[in-house]
Amino acid sequence: MIIIGEWICGIIVLAGSLFTALSAFGLIRLPDVYLRSHAATKSATLGVLLVLTGAFLYFWLYLDHVSIKLLLGILFVFITGPVAGHLNGRAAYRSGVALWEQSVQDDLKKAHAKERAKTNM
């Protein structure tokens, strides 16, 4: 039973490491700031959450220690990662960073034009 639990914790940490590496690959290979932000927030957040969860499970199951710091880290990353990615994308859009030339749809164009018209009145 002990070996199975260690393998499960190891697999969770390894999966988190792979998601984090995938995020780094996305940051290098994707063409614009919006796609890079997506890669950073989705896969990096999931990767960090899996690594912290694996560490939490290991401490809880094998050392009989419930780590509040790890729980707070999981909660903090879960809340702040997606919000930071959203705000980075929004700030880039509002400051006029162009979309990738092969983008087919700009969902914010009309809403942003309305907002600018309101503020210019």
Biopython code that builds the backbone (N, CA, C, O; Angstrom):
import numpy as np
from Bio.PDB.StructureBuilder import StructureBuilder

atoms = [
    (1, "MET", "N", (0.828, -1.200, 0.000)),
    (1, "MET", "CA", (0.000, 0.000, 0.000)),
    (1, "MET", "C", (0.871, 1.263, 0.000)),
    (1, "MET", "O", (0.536, 2.254, -0.648)),
    (2, "ILE", "N", (1.974, 1.216, 0.722)),
    (2, "ILE", "CA", (2.849, 2.385, 0.800)),
    (2, "ILE", "C", (3.446, 2.705, -0.564)),
    (2, "ILE", "O", (3.534, 3.870, -0.951)),
    (3, "ILE", "N", (3.850, 1.682, -1.283)),
    (3, "ILE", "CA", (4.475, 1.893, -2.586)),
    (3, "ILE", "C", (3.462, 2.457, -3.584)),
    (3, "ILE", "O", (3.810, 3.308, -4.403)),
    (4, "ILE", "N", (2.221, 1.993, -3.522)),
    (4, "ILE", "CA", (1.192, 2.491, -4.435)),
    (4, "ILE", "C", (0.933, 3.978, -4.194)),
    (4, "ILE", "O", (0.810, 4.753, -5.143)),
    (5, "GLY", "N", (0.853, 4.369, -2.940)),
    (5, "GLY", "CA", (0.644, 5.781, -2.610)),
    (5, "GLY", "C", (1.796, 6.660, -3.070)),
    (5, "GLY", "O", (1.587, 7.765, -3.572)),
    (6, "GLU", "N", (3.009, 6.162, -2.895)),
    (6, "GLU", "CA", (4.167, 6.926, -3.366)),
    (6, "GLU", "C", (4.144, 7.070, -4.887)),
    (6, "GLU", "O", (4.480, 8.127, -5.422)),
    (7, "TRP", "N", (3.747, 6.004, -5.575)),
    (7, "TRP", "CA", (3.648, 6.077, -7.038)),
    (7, "TRP", "C", (2.580, 7.083, -7.465)),
    (7, "TRP", "O", (2.775, 7.836, -8.419)),
    (8, "ILE", "N", (1.461, 7.092, -6.759)),
    (8, "ILE", "CA", (0.389, 8.043, -7.097)),
    (8, "ILE", "C", (0.865, 9.470, -6.894)),
    (8, "ILE", "O", (0.648, 10.325, -7.752)),
    (9, "CYS", "N", (1.514, 9.735, -5.763)),
    (9, "CYS", "CA", (2.054, 11.081, -5.515)),
    (9, "CYS", "C", (3.086, 11.447, -6.581)),
    (9, "CYS", "O", (3.104, 12.575, -7.074)),
    (10, "GLY", "N", (3.939, 10.497, -6.929)),
    (10, "GLY", "CA", (4.953, 10.747, -7.948)),
    (10, "GLY", "C", (4.344, 11.031, -9.314)),
    (10, "GLY", "O", (4.811, 11.911, -10.038)),
    (11, "ILE", "N", (3.299, 10.282, -9.665)),
    (11, "ILE", "CA", (2.638, 10.503, -10.957)),
    (11, "ILE", "C", (1.963, 11.870, -10.997)),
    (11, "ILE", "O", (1.997, 12.548, -12.024)),
    (12, "ILE", "N", (1.354, 12.277, -9.891)),
    (12, "ILE", "CA", (0.721, 13.599, -9.842)),
    (12, "ILE", "C", (1.766, 14.694, -10.011)),
    (12, "ILE", "O", (1.554, 15.643, -10.766)),
    (13, "VAL", "N", (2.890, 14.570, -9.315)),
    (13, "VAL", "CA", (3.963, 15.568, -9.442)),
    (13, "VAL", "C", (4.548, 15.556, -10.850)),
    (13, "VAL", "O", (4.828, 16.614, -11.413)),
    (14, "LEU", "N", (4.732, 14.377, -11.417)),
    (14, "LEU", "CA", (5.256, 14.283, -12.782)),
    (14, "LEU", "C", (4.291, 14.900, -13.789)),
    (14, "LEU", "O", (4.724, 15.595, -14.709)),
    (15, "ALA", "N", (2.992, 14.658, -13.629)),
    (15, "ALA", "CA", (2.001, 15.272, -14.514)),
    (15, "ALA", "C", (2.041, 16.793, -14.398)),
    (15, "ALA", "O", (1.944, 17.500, -15.401)),
    (16, "GLY", "N", (2.185, 17.292, -13.177)),
    (16, "GLY", "CA", (2.307, 18.736, -12.985)),
    (16, "GLY", "C", (3.548, 19.294, -13.651)),
    (16, "GLY", "O", (3.515, 20.379, -14.231)),
    (17, "SER", "N", (4.641, 18.554, -13.569)),
    (17, "SER", "CA", (5.873, 18.991, -14.225)),
    (17, "SER", "C", (5.719, 19.020, -15.738)),
    (17, "SER", "O", (6.221, 19.927, -16.401)),
    (18, "LEU", "N", (5.024, 18.027, -16.282)),
    (18, "LEU", "CA", (4.805, 17.997, -17.730)),
    (18, "LEU", "C", (3.913, 19.153, -18.195)),
    (18, "LEU", "O", (4.169, 19.756, -19.237)),
    (19, "PHE", "N", (2.868, 19.459, -17.420)),
    (19, "PHE", "CA", (2.023, 20.595, -17.773)),
    (19, "PHE", "C", (2.798, 21.905, -17.698)),
    (19, "PHE", "O", (2.606, 22.789, -18.532)),
    (20, "THR", "N", (3.668, 22.034, -16.709)),
    (20, "THR", "CA", (4.472, 23.247, -16.595)),
    (20, "THR", "C", (5.456, 23.357, -17.756)),
    (20, "THR", "O", (5.677, 24.451, -18.276)),
    (21, "ALA", "N", (6.047, 22.243, -18.165)),
    (21, "ALA", "CA", (6.940, 22.253, -19.329)),
    (21, "ALA", "C", (6.163, 22.584, -20.595)),
    (21, "ALA", "O", (6.672, 23.298, -21.459)),
    (22, "LEU", "N", (4.957, 22.085, -20.718)),
    (22, "LEU", "CA", (4.104, 22.409, -21.857)),
    (22, "LEU", "C", (3.798, 23.906, -21.884)),
    (22, "LEU", "O", (3.752, 24.518, -22.951)),
    (23, "SER", "N", (3.593, 24.477, -20.724)),
    (23, "SER", "CA", (3.357, 25.912, -20.639)),
    (23, "SER", "C", (4.571, 26.702, -21.104)),
    (23, "SER", "O", (4.432, 27.690, -21.825)),
    (24, "ALA", "N", (5.749, 26.275, -20.699)),
    (24, "ALA", "CA", (6.971, 26.957, -21.137)),
    (24, "ALA", "C", (7.146, 26.839, -22.644)),
    (24, "ALA", "O", (7.562, 27.793, -23.302)),
    (25, "PHE", "N", (6.831, 25.673, -23.189)),
    (25, "PHE", "CA", (6.898, 25.476, -24.635)),
    (25, "PHE", "C", (5.908, 26.401, -25.347)),
    (25, "PHE", "O", (6.233, 26.971, -26.388)),
    (26, "GLY", "N", (4.708, 26.552, -24.791)),
    (26, "GLY", "CA", (3.714, 27.452, -25.361)),
    (26, "GLY", "C", (4.149, 28.904, -25.322)),
    (26, "GLY", "O", (3.875, 29.664, -26.251)),
    (27, "LEU", "N", (4.821, 29.290, -24.260)),
    (27, "LEU", "CA", (5.308, 30.670, -24.161)),
    (27, "LEU", "C", (6.360, 30.971, -25.221)),
    (27, "LEU", "O", (6.470, 32.104, -25.690)),
    (28, "ILE", "N", (7.120, 29.972, -25.591)),
    (28, "ILE", "CA", (8.161, 30.169, -26.602)),
    (28, "ILE", "C", (7.581, 30.117, -28.013)),
    (28, "ILE", "O", (7.960, 30.924, -28.862)),
    (29, "ARG", "N", (6.677, 29.190, -28.275)),
    (29, "ARG", "CA", (6.241, 28.910, -29.640)),
    (29, "ARG", "C", (5.019, 29.698, -30.113)),
    (29, "ARG", "O", (4.871, 29.905, -31.318)),
    (30, "LEU", "N", (4.158, 30.136, -29.235)),
    (30, "LEU", "CA", (2.930, 30.795, -29.680)),
    (30, "LEU", "C", (3.211, 32.212, -30.174)),
    (30, "LEU", "O", (4.120, 32.872, -29.670)),
    (31, "PRO", "N", (2.434, 32.692, -31.165)),
    (31, "PRO", "CA", (2.808, 33.904, -31.898)),
    (31, "PRO", "C", (2.469, 35.247, -31.260)),
    (31, "PRO", "O", (3.158, 36.227, -31.544)),
    (32, "ASP", "N", (1.450, 35.344, -30.420)),
    (32, "ASP", "CA", (1.128, 36.667, -29.891)),
    (32, "ASP", "C", (0.884, 36.621, -28.386)),
    (32, "ASP", "O", (0.838, 35.553, -27.775)),
    (33, "VAL", "N", (0.730, 37.802, -27.810)),
    (33, "VAL", "CA", (0.641, 37.919, -26.359)),
    (33, "VAL", "C", (-0.613, 37.246, -25.814)),
    (33, "VAL", "O", (-0.601, 36.749, -24.688)),
    (34, "TYR", "N", (-1.684, 37.220, -26.582)),
    (34, "TYR", "CA", (-2.931, 36.643, -26.102)),
    (34, "TYR", "C", (-2.842, 35.114, -26.023)),
    (34, "TYR", "O", (-3.297, 34.510, -25.052)),
    (35, "LEU", "N", (-2.269, 34.512, -27.023)),
    (35, "LEU", "CA", (-2.093, 33.060, -27.001)),
    (35, "LEU", "C", (-1.057, 32.650, -25.951)),
    (35, "LEU", "O", (-1.205, 31.613, -25.304)),
    (36, "ARG", "N", (-0.032, 33.446, -25.786)),
    (36, "ARG", "CA", (0.973, 33.149, -24.755)),
    (36, "ARG", "C", (0.371, 33.265, -23.362)),
    (36, "ARG", "O", (0.667, 32.459, -22.480)),
    (37, "SER", "N", (-0.463, 34.257, -23.173)),
    (37, "SER", "CA", (-1.131, 34.425, -21.882)),
    (37, "SER", "C", (-2.024, 33.222, -21.592)),
    (37, "SER", "O", (-2.095, 32.749, -20.458)),
    (38, "HIS", "N", (-2.696, 32.739, -22.619)),
    (38, "HIS", "CA", (-3.542, 31.560, -22.463)),
    (38, "HIS", "C", (-2.706, 30.349, -22.052)),
    (38, "HIS", "O", (-3.085, 29.607, -21.146)),
    (39, "ALA", "N", (-1.584, 30.153, -22.711)),
    (39, "ALA", "CA", (-0.716, 29.021, -22.378)),
    (39, "ALA", "C", (-0.187, 29.142, -20.955)),
    (39, "ALA", "O", (-0.125, 28.155, -20.221)),
    (40, "ALA", "N", (0.188, 30.334, -20.578)),
    (40, "ALA", "CA", (0.756, 30.525, -19.241)),
    (40, "ALA", "C", (-0.279, 30.300, -18.153)),
    (40, "ALA", "O", (0.019, 29.682, -17.131)),
    (41, "THR", "N", (-1.488, 30.793, -18.361)),
    (41, "THR", "CA", (-2.465, 30.681, -17.282)),
    (41, "THR", "C", (-3.075, 29.296, -17.183)),
    (41, "THR", "O", (-3.268, 28.789, -16.078)),
    (42, "LYS", "N", (-3.379, 28.680, -18.296)),
    (42, "LYS", "CA", (-4.056, 27.383, -18.229)),
    (42, "LYS", "C", (-3.111, 26.270, -17.789)),
    (42, "LYS", "O", (-3.325, 25.635, -16.757)),
    (43, "SER", "N", (-2.087, 26.042, -18.562)),
    (43, "SER", "CA", (-1.246, 24.882, -18.260)),
    (43, "SER", "C", (-0.313, 25.112, -17.081)),
    (43, "SER", "O", (-0.043, 24.180, -16.323)),
    (44, "ALA", "N", (0.184, 26.328, -16.908)),
    (44, "ALA", "CA", (1.065, 26.573, -15.763)),
    (44, "ALA", "C", (0.289, 26.494, -14.456)),
    (44, "ALA", "O", (0.792, 25.955, -13.470)),
    (45, "THR", "N", (-0.918, 27.020, -14.438)),
    (45, "THR", "CA", (-1.726, 26.939, -13.228)),
    (45, "THR", "C", (-2.041, 25.485, -12.896)),
    (45, "THR", "O", (-1.913, 25.068, -11.745)),
    (46, "LEU", "N", (-2.448, 24.718, -13.891)),
    (46, "LEU", "CA", (-2.722, 23.304, -13.650)),
    (46, "LEU", "C", (-1.461, 22.570, -13.218)),
    (46, "LEU", "O", (-1.516, 21.726, -12.323)),
    (47, "GLY", "N", (-0.333, 22.875, -13.835)),
    (47, "GLY", "CA", (0.923, 22.228, -13.468)),
    (47, "GLY", "C", (1.321, 22.506, -12.034)),
    (47, "GLY", "O", (1.680, 21.589, -11.295)),
    (48, "VAL", "N", (1.259, 23.752, -11.641)),
    (48, "VAL", "CA", (1.631, 24.114, -10.258)),
    (48, "VAL", "C", (0.648, 23.500, -9.273)),
    (48, "VAL", "O", (1.047, 23.030, -8.207)),
    (49, "LEU", "N", (-0.638, 23.499, -9.622)),
    (49, "LEU", "CA", (-1.619, 22.887, -8.728)),
    (49, "LEU", "C", (-1.363, 21.391, -8.553)),
    (49, "LEU", "O", (-1.502, 20.868, -7.447)),
    (50, "LEU", "N", (-0.996, 20.705, -9.617)),
    (50, "LEU", "CA", (-0.712, 19.273, -9.500)),
    (50, "LEU", "C", (0.543, 19.006, -8.678)),
    (50, "LEU", "O", (0.565, 18.074, -7.873)),
    (51, "VAL", "N", (1.573, 19.798, -8.867)),
    (51, "VAL", "CA", (2.803, 19.614, -8.079)),
    (51, "VAL", "C", (2.519, 19.858, -6.596)),
    (51, "VAL", "O", (2.948, 19.078, -5.746)),
    (52, "LEU", "N", (1.805, 20.930, -6.287)),
    (52, "LEU", "CA", (1.486, 21.209, -4.888)),
    (52, "LEU", "C", (0.560, 20.156, -4.293)),
    (52, "LEU", "O", (0.692, 19.805, -3.121)),
    (53, "THR", "N", (-0.376, 19.651, -5.091)),
    (53, "THR", "CA", (-1.269, 18.601, -4.611)),
    (53, "THR", "C", (-0.505, 17.314, -4.338)),
    (53, "THR", "O", (-0.754, 16.649, -3.332)),
    (54, "GLY", "N", (0.417, 16.957, -5.217)),
    (54, "GLY", "CA", (1.239, 15.773, -4.978)),
    (54, "GLY", "C", (2.069, 15.902, -3.707)),
    (54, "GLY", "O", (2.186, 14.950, -2.935)),
    (55, "ALA", "N", (2.642, 17.076, -3.494)),
    (55, "ALA", "CA", (3.424, 17.302, -2.271)),
    (55, "ALA", "C", (2.528, 17.255, -1.038)),
    (55, "ALA", "O", (2.906, 16.682, -0.016)),
    (56, "PHE", "N", (1.337, 17.858, -1.133)),
    (56, "PHE", "CA", (0.404, 17.835, -0.011)),
    (56, "PHE", "C", (0.001, 16.399, 0.340)),
    (56, "PHE", "O", (-0.013, 16.019, 1.510)),
    (57, "LEU", "N", (-0.325, 15.609, -0.683)),
    (57, "LEU", "CA", (-0.713, 14.220, -0.435)),
    (57, "LEU", "C", (0.431, 13.421, 0.180)),
    (57, "LEU", "O", (0.203, 12.603, 1.071)),
    (58, "TYR", "N", (1.639, 13.647, -0.277)),
    (58, "TYR", "CA", (2.782, 12.927, 0.289)),
    (58, "TYR", "C", (2.946, 13.255, 1.773)),
    (58, "TYR", "O", (3.094, 12.355, 2.600)),
    (59, "PHE", "N", (2.920, 14.553, 2.106)),
    (59, "PHE", "CA", (3.068, 14.932, 3.517)),
    (59, "PHE", "C", (1.921, 14.398, 4.359)),
    (59, "PHE", "O", (2.129, 13.969, 5.494)),
    (60, "TRP", "N", (0.720, 14.422, 3.814)),
    (60, "TRP", "CA", (-0.447, 13.986, 4.565)),
    (60, "TRP", "C", (-0.455, 12.472, 4.775)),
    (60, "TRP", "O", (-0.734, 12.003, 5.879)),
    (61, "LEU", "N", (-0.153, 11.711, 3.730)),
    (61, "LEU", "CA", (-0.243, 10.256, 3.831)),
    (61, "LEU", "C", (0.960, 9.620, 4.512)),
    (61, "LEU", "O", (0.807, 8.621, 5.215)),
    (62, "TYR", "N", (2.150, 10.173, 4.320)),
    (62, "TYR", "CA", (3.354, 9.486, 4.794)),
    (62, "TYR", "C", (4.017, 10.138, 5.995)),
    (62, "TYR", "O", (4.733, 9.475, 6.745)),
    (63, "LEU", "N", (3.792, 11.404, 6.180)),
    (63, "LEU", "CA", (4.401, 12.070, 7.326)),
    (63, "LEU", "C", (3.367, 12.492, 8.367)),
    (63, "LEU", "O", (3.712, 13.089, 9.387)),
    (64, "ASP", "N", (2.089, 12.178, 8.103)),
    (64, "ASP", "CA", (0.977, 12.553, 8.987)),
    (64, "ASP", "C", (1.024, 14.030, 9.356)),
    (64, "ASP", "O", (0.861, 14.415, 10.514)),
    (65, "HIS", "N", (1.251, 14.836, 8.331)),
    (65, "HIS", "CA", (1.367, 16.285, 8.528)),
    (65, "HIS", "C", (0.489, 16.983, 7.495)),
    (65, "HIS", "O", (0.727, 16.881, 6.291)),
    (66, "VAL", "N", (-0.521, 17.687, 7.974)),
    (66, "VAL", "CA", (-1.369, 18.467, 7.077)),
    (66, "VAL", "C", (-0.744, 19.850, 6.968)),
    (66, "VAL", "O", (-0.717, 20.610, 7.936)),
    (67, "SER", "N", (-0.246, 20.165, 5.791)),
    (67, "SER", "CA", (0.466, 21.419, 5.583)),
    (67, "SER", "C", (-0.509, 22.523, 5.168)),
    (67, "SER", "O", (-1.029, 22.528, 4.052)),
    (68, "ILE", "N", (-0.736, 23.428, 6.065)),
    (68, "ILE", "CA", (-1.611, 24.572, 5.768)),
    (68, "ILE", "C", (-0.956, 25.462, 4.714)),
    (68, "ILE", "O", (-1.650, 26.069, 3.898)),
    (69, "LYS", "N", (0.364, 25.543, 4.728)),
    (69, "LYS", "CA", (1.064, 26.359, 3.739)),
    (69, "LYS", "C", (0.820, 25.838, 2.325)),
    (69, "LYS", "O", (0.616, 26.625, 1.401)),
    (70, "LEU", "N", (0.841, 24.527, 2.153)),
    (70, "LEU", "CA", (0.568, 23.957, 0.835)),
    (70, "LEU", "C", (-0.887, 24.175, 0.431)),
    (70, "LEU", "O", (-1.167, 24.470, -0.731)),
    (71, "LEU", "N", (-1.805, 24.034, 1.368)),
    (71, "LEU", "CA", (-3.209, 24.299, 1.063)),
    (71, "LEU", "C", (-3.422, 25.753, 0.666)),
    (71, "LEU", "O", (-4.156, 26.042, -0.279)),
    (72, "LEU", "N", (-2.788, 26.659, 1.382)),
    (72, "LEU", "CA", (-2.895, 28.080, 1.026)),
    (72, "LEU", "C", (-2.239, 28.364, -0.318)),
    (72, "LEU", "O", (-2.738, 29.184, -1.090)),
    (73, "GLY", "N", (-1.127, 27.695, -0.605)),
    (73, "GLY", "CA", (-0.488, 27.848, -1.911)),
    (73, "GLY", "C", (-1.381, 27.367, -3.033)),
    (73, "GLY", "O", (-1.481, 28.016, -4.075)),
    (74, "ILE", "N", (-2.041, 26.219, -2.826)),
    (74, "ILE", "CA", (-2.978, 25.697, -3.825)),
    (74, "ILE", "C", (-4.118, 26.682, -4.044)),
    (74, "ILE", "O", (-4.469, 26.983, -5.185)),
    (75, "LEU", "N", (-4.694, 27.181, -2.967)),
    (75, "LEU", "CA", (-5.798, 28.139, -3.073)),
    (75, "LEU", "C", (-5.352, 29.432, -3.754)),
    (75, "LEU", "O", (-6.056, 29.959, -4.615)),
    (76, "PHE", "N", (-4.187, 29.937, -3.368)),
    (76, "PHE", "CA", (-3.684, 31.183, -3.927)),
    (76, "PHE", "C", (-3.431, 31.059, -5.428)),
    (76, "PHE", "O", (-3.818, 31.945, -6.190)),
    (77, "VAL", "N", (-2.794, 29.987, -5.860)),
    (77, "VAL", "CA", (-2.518, 29.784, -7.286)),
    (77, "VAL", "C", (-3.816, 29.578, -8.052)),
    (77, "VAL", "O", (-3.966, 30.091, -9.161)),
    (78, "PHE", "N", (-4.752, 28.836, -7.477)),
    (78, "PHE", "CA", (-6.034, 28.569, -8.122)),
    (78, "PHE", "C", (-6.818, 29.852, -8.363)),
    (78, "PHE", "O", (-7.500, 29.984, -9.380)),
    (79, "ILE", "N", (-6.726, 30.788, -7.440)),
    (79, "ILE", "CA", (-7.483, 32.041, -7.584)),
    (79, "ILE", "C", (-6.729, 33.059, -8.429)),
    (79, "ILE", "O", (-7.319, 33.675, -9.317)),
    (80, "THR", "N", (-5.452, 33.246, -8.174)),
    (80, "THR", "CA", (-4.738, 34.355, -8.807)),
    (80, "THR", "C", (-4.220, 34.064, -10.205)),
    (80, "THR", "O", (-4.069, 34.997, -10.994)),
    (81, "GLY", "N", (-3.942, 32.817, -10.547)),
    (81, "GLY", "CA", (-3.405, 32.497, -11.873)),
    (81, "GLY", "C", (-4.325, 32.912, -13.016)),
    (81, "GLY", "O", (-3.899, 33.665, -13.892)),
    (82, "PRO", "N", (-5.564, 32.447, -13.034)),
    (82, "PRO", "CA", (-6.469, 32.844, -14.118)),
    (82, "PRO", "C", (-6.802, 34.336, -14.125)),
    (82, "PRO", "O", (-6.955, 34.932, -15.191)),
    (83, "VAL", "N", (-6.912, 34.935, -12.948)),
    (83, "VAL", "CA", (-7.220, 36.365, -12.887)),
    (83, "VAL", "C", (-6.062, 37.179, -13.468)),
    (83, "VAL", "O", (-6.286, 38.139, -14.206)),
    (84, "ALA", "N", (-4.837, 36.802, -13.139)),
    (84, "ALA", "CA", (-3.673, 37.509, -13.679)),
    (84, "ALA", "C", (-3.584, 37.361, -15.190)),
    (84, "ALA", "O", (-3.250, 38.322, -15.884)),
    (85, "GLY", "N", (-3.874, 36.180, -15.707)),
    (85, "GLY", "CA", (-3.861, 35.978, -17.148)),
    (85, "GLY", "C", (-4.912, 36.818, -17.848)),
    (85, "GLY", "O", (-4.655, 37.397, -18.904)),
    (86, "HIS", "N", (-6.095, 36.882, -17.259)),
    (86, "HIS", "CA", (-7.167, 37.699, -17.828)),
    (86, "HIS", "C", (-6.784, 39.181, -17.835)),
    (86, "HIS", "O", (-6.998, 39.882, -18.825)),
    (87, "LEU", "N", (-6.230, 39.637, -16.746)),
    (87, "LEU", "CA", (-5.858, 41.051, -16.666)),
    (87, "LEU", "C", (-4.706, 41.393, -17.607)),
    (87, "LEU", "O", (-4.668, 42.492, -18.162)),
    (88, "ASN", "N", (-3.770, 40.471, -17.791)),
    (88, "ASN", "CA", (-2.688, 40.711, -18.762)),
    (88, "ASN", "C", (-3.238, 40.830, -20.177)),
    (88, "ASN", "O", (-2.836, 41.719, -20.927)),
    (89, "GLY", "N", (-4.152, 39.944, -20.545)),
    (89, "GLY", "CA", (-4.760, 40.005, -21.870)),
    (89, "GLY", "C", (-5.582, 41.259, -22.060)),
    (89, "GLY", "O", (-5.544, 41.880, -23.122)),
    (90, "ARG", "N", (-6.315, 41.629, -21.045)),
    (90, "ARG", "CA", (-7.140, 42.843, -21.132)),
    (90, "ARG", "C", (-6.279, 44.086, -21.237)),
    (90, "ARG", "O", (-6.582, 44.985, -22.022)),
    (91, "ALA", "N", (-5.219, 44.151, -20.466)),
    (91, "ALA", "CA", (-4.315, 45.304, -20.538)),
    (91, "ALA", "C", (-3.644, 45.388, -21.899)),
    (91, "ALA", "O", (-3.474, 46.477, -22.445)),
    (92, "ALA", "N", (-3.264, 44.240, -22.447)),
    (92, "ALA", "CA", (-2.649, 44.242, -23.777)),
    (92, "ALA", "C", (-3.642, 44.719, -24.827)),
    (92, "ALA", "O", (-3.281, 45.493, -25.713)),
    (93, "TYR", "N", (-4.879, 44.270, -24.737)),
    (93, "TYR", "CA", (-5.886, 44.668, -25.718)),
    (93, "TYR", "C", (-6.181, 46.161, -25.616)),
    (93, "TYR", "O", (-6.260, 46.854, -26.631)),
    (94, "ARG", "N", (-6.343, 46.650, -24.395)),
    (94, "ARG", "CA", (-6.652, 48.073, -24.199)),
    (94, "ARG", "C", (-5.501, 48.983, -24.603)),
    (94, "ARG", "O", (-5.724, 50.130, -24.989)),
    (95, "SER", "N", (-4.276, 48.482, -24.519)),
    (95, "SER", "CA", (-3.140, 49.316, -24.903)),
    (95, "SER", "C", (-2.834, 49.222, -26.393)),
    (95, "SER", "O", (-1.908, 49.870, -26.883)),
    (96, "GLY", "N", (-3.616, 48.408, -27.120)),
    (96, "GLY", "CA", (-3.494, 48.381, -28.568)),
    (96, "GLY", "C", (-2.546, 47.347, -29.138)),
    (96, "GLY", "O", (-2.118, 47.474, -30.286)),
    (97, "VAL", "N", (-2.205, 46.325, -28.368)),
    (97, "VAL", "CA", (-1.353, 45.259, -28.899)),
    (97, "VAL", "C", (-2.152, 44.492, -29.951)),
    (97, "VAL", "O", (-3.264, 44.034, -29.687)),
    (98, "ALA", "N", (-1.584, 44.360, -31.128)),
    (98, "ALA", "CA", (-2.297, 43.741, -32.250)),
    (98, "ALA", "C", (-2.460, 42.241, -32.053)),
    (98, "ALA", "O", (-1.623, 41.574, -31.446)),
    (99, "LEU", "N", (-3.567, 41.735, -32.587)),
    (99, "LEU", "CA", (-3.778, 40.296, -32.619)),
    (99, "LEU", "C", (-2.859, 39.673, -33.649)),
    (99, "LEU", "O", (-2.320, 40.367, -34.511)),
    (100, "TRP", "N", (-2.682, 38.382, -33.562)),
    (100, "TRP", "CA", (-1.919, 37.635, -34.547)),
    (100, "TRP", "C", (-2.587, 37.820, -35.907)),
    (100, "TRP", "O", (-3.815, 37.826, -35.992)),
    (101, "GLU", "N", (-1.803, 37.971, -36.966)),
    (101, "GLU", "CA", (-2.364, 38.271, -38.288)),
    (101, "GLU", "C", (-3.271, 37.162, -38.811)),
    (101, "GLU", "O", (-4.083, 37.426, -39.698)),
    (102, "GLN", "N", (-3.172, 35.960, -38.315)),
    (102, "GLN", "CA", (-4.029, 34.873, -38.755)),
    (102, "GLN", "C", (-5.223, 34.644, -37.832)),
    (102, "GLN", "O", (-5.929, 33.645, -37.971)),
    (103, "SER", "N", (-5.453, 35.561, -36.891)),
    (103, "SER", "CA", (-6.633, 35.470, -36.041)),
    (103, "SER", "C", (-7.875, 35.706, -36.883)),
    (103, "SER", "O", (-7.876, 36.576, -37.753)),
    (104, "VAL", "N", (-8.921, 34.951, -36.638)),
    (104, "VAL", "CA", (-10.115, 35.052, -37.468)),
    (104, "VAL", "C", (-11.249, 35.807, -36.795)),
    (104, "VAL", "O", (-12.212, 36.182, -37.464)),
    (105, "GLN", "N", (-11.164, 36.038, -35.494)),
    (105, "GLN", "CA", (-12.278, 36.659, -34.805)),
    (105, "GLN", "C", (-11.763, 37.550, -33.685)),
    (105, "GLN", "O", (-10.846, 37.188, -32.948)),
    (106, "ASP", "N", (-12.375, 38.726, -33.576)),
    (106, "ASP", "CA", (-12.051, 39.660, -32.507)),
    (106, "ASP", "C", (-13.345, 39.977, -31.762)),
    (106, "ASP", "O", (-14.090, 40.876, -32.151)),
    (107, "ASP", "N", (-13.605, 39.236, -30.695)),
    (107, "ASP", "CA", (-14.857, 39.380, -29.965)),
    (107, "ASP", "C", (-14.963, 40.686, -29.188)),
    (107, "ASP", "O", (-16.072, 41.129, -28.887)),
    (108, "LEU", "N", (-13.871, 41.294, -28.866)),
    (108, "LEU", "CA", (-13.903, 42.504, -28.044)),
    (108, "LEU", "C", (-13.943, 43.800, -28.847)),
    (108, "LEU", "O", (-14.063, 44.874, -28.258)),
    (109, "LYS", "N", (-13.848, 43.732, -30.140)),
    (109, "LYS", "CA", (-13.736, 44.933, -30.956)),
    (109, "LYS", "C", (-14.935, 45.864, -30.780)),
    (109, "LYS", "O", (-14.762, 47.063, -30.561)),
    (110, "LYS", "N", (-16.151, 45.319, -30.876)),
    (110, "LYS", "CA", (-17.356, 46.146, -30.744)),
    (110, "LYS", "C", (-17.497, 46.696, -29.326)),
    (110, "LYS", "O", (-17.791, 47.877, -29.142)),
    (111, "ALA", "N", (-17.292, 45.853, -28.341)),
    (111, "ALA", "CA", (-17.428, 46.282, -26.946)),
    (111, "ALA", "C", (-16.392, 47.343, -26.604)),
    (111, "ALA", "O", (-16.693, 48.301, -25.893)),
    (112, "HIS", "N", (-15.180, 47.175, -27.105)),
    (112, "HIS", "CA", (-14.125, 48.156, -26.841)),
    (112, "HIS", "C", (-14.435, 49.482, -27.528)),
    (112, "HIS", "O", (-14.173, 50.545, -26.963)),
    (113, "ALA", "N", (-14.989, 49.434, -28.739)),
    (113, "ALA", "CA", (-15.370, 50.666, -29.440)),
    (113, "ALA", "C", (-16.485, 51.393, -28.693)),
    (113, "ALA", "O", (-16.458, 52.620, -28.595)),
    (114, "LYS", "N", (-17.467, 50.654, -28.165)),
    (114, "LYS", "CA", (-18.540, 51.279, -27.381)),
    (114, "LYS", "C", (-17.993, 51.935, -26.128)),
    (114, "LYS", "O", (-18.375, 53.052, -25.778)),
    (115, "GLU", "N", (-17.096, 51.230, -25.460)),
    (115, "GLU", "CA", (-16.515, 51.753, -24.222)),
    (115, "GLU", "C", (-15.720, 53.022, -24.484)),
    (115, "GLU", "O", (-15.783, 53.976, -23.708)),
    (116, "ARG", "N", (-14.972, 53.027, -25.578)),
    (116, "ARG", "CA", (-14.197, 54.231, -25.927)),
    (116, "ARG", "C", (-15.114, 55.382, -26.273)),
    (116, "ARG", "O", (-14.820, 56.525, -25.925)),
    (117, "ALA", "N", (-16.229, 55.107, -26.957)),
    (117, "ALA", "CA", (-17.182, 56.163, -27.312)),
    (117, "ALA", "C", (-17.803, 56.773, -26.054)),
    (117, "ALA", "O", (-18.011, 57.985, -25.994)),
    (118, "LYS", "N", (-18.097, 55.945, -25.053)),
    (118, "LYS", "CA", (-18.662, 56.447, -23.804)),
    (118, "LYS", "C", (-17.671, 57.358, -23.068)),
    (118, "LYS", "O", (-18.048, 58.406, -22.544)),
    (119, "THR", "N", (-16.412, 56.946, -23.039)),
    (119, "THR", "CA", (-15.424, 57.729, -22.294)),
    (119, "THR", "C", (-15.057, 59.034, -23.007)),
    (119, "THR", "O", (-14.606, 59.984, -22.367)),
    (120, "ASN", "N", (-15.249, 59.082, -24.330)),
    (120, "ASN", "CA", (-14.919, 60.299, -25.079)),
    (120, "ASN", "C", (-16.039, 61.330, -25.043)),
    (120, "ASN", "O", (-15.836, 62.466, -25.472)),
    (121, "MET", "N", (-17.207, 60.965, -24.546)),
    (121, "MET", "CA", (-18.328, 61.897, -24.492)),
    (121, "MET", "C", (-18.170, 62.929, -23.439)),
    (121, "MET", "O", (-19.040, 63.784, -23.277)),
]
sb = StructureBuilder()
sb.init_structure("model")
sb.init_model(0)
sb.init_chain("A")
sb.init_seg("    ")
for serial, (resi, resn, name, xyz) in enumerate(atoms, 1):
    if name == "N":
        sb.init_residue(resn, " ", resi, " ")
    sb.init_atom(name, np.array(xyz, "f"), 0.0, 1.0, " ", f" {name:<3s}", serial, name[0])
structure = sb.get_structure()
